């Protein structure tokens, strides 16, 4: 299945409905998109199996877990050959405080979203974990003062 070419109106309605409320039942989903339960269930299964829908998760309030501090860290690597990029990518996955990691086409190589309890915790993560990732040459940090919008895909 092509990720965009073969998604019809009902597939898109399914995804939009689940983005708004991932806990709705198949019956509710069917009512929302205007199909009966069985074809909705088959479409949903196809969307999951093909990887269009990667999974379902709870969205939690980070403050409830003492993780209110968000910093964005620019990372410049000393080596950007494929092997070095792979080593960096693999190592990033082992740092739980790194919420997101994006390779960037810019004067730096990666942008990390790092979530910690406070600036002191962030400093420790930066010094002990991020700076010691493979091939890190330099970092630069931007601290988020407020999150206005986060984690909403527009389709």
Buried (B, 14 or more C-beta within 10 A) or exposed (E): EEEEEEBEEBBEBBBBBBEEEEEBEEEBBBBBBEBEBEEBBEBBEBBEEBEBBEEEEEEEEBEEEEBBBBBBBBBBBEBEEEEBBEBBBEBBEEBEBBBEBEBEEEEBBBBBBBBBBEEEBBEEBBEEBBBEBBBBEEBEBEEBEEEEEEEEEEE
